[in-house]
């Protein structure tokens, strides 16, 4: 099973980084059609935060931000955190020198059974326990 970090969803809309935008679009289309990709709750929240900020800055129209967020939600099932995520995240933060939020994301992936996380962060490519971090760019 796969998961996608916030940065990939953000790059799908990036008007400047066209190479990353195109790669993000290809990847999300491919993963959506394969059907084995989840949306981690934290990523949904972070994406909504970015879109809200862009709306306030008039980078994106409110209707477009809402439409994009709804599309992401409809393509990938939303996975809510379970109790084990926090303990695992604390362990990952210590063992792998990750920030709190990065460790929470990887822990949520592990708890949900995702073995691949597409991200440009956290020193990808690398593997944290059973979660392989792949930089799609």
Beta strands, then each sheet from edge to edge (+ up, - down):
strand 1: 2-4
strand 2: 37-40
strand 3: 77-79
strand 4: 116-118
strand 5: 126-128
strand 6: 131-134
sheet 1: 3+ 2+ 1+ 4+ 6+ 5-
end
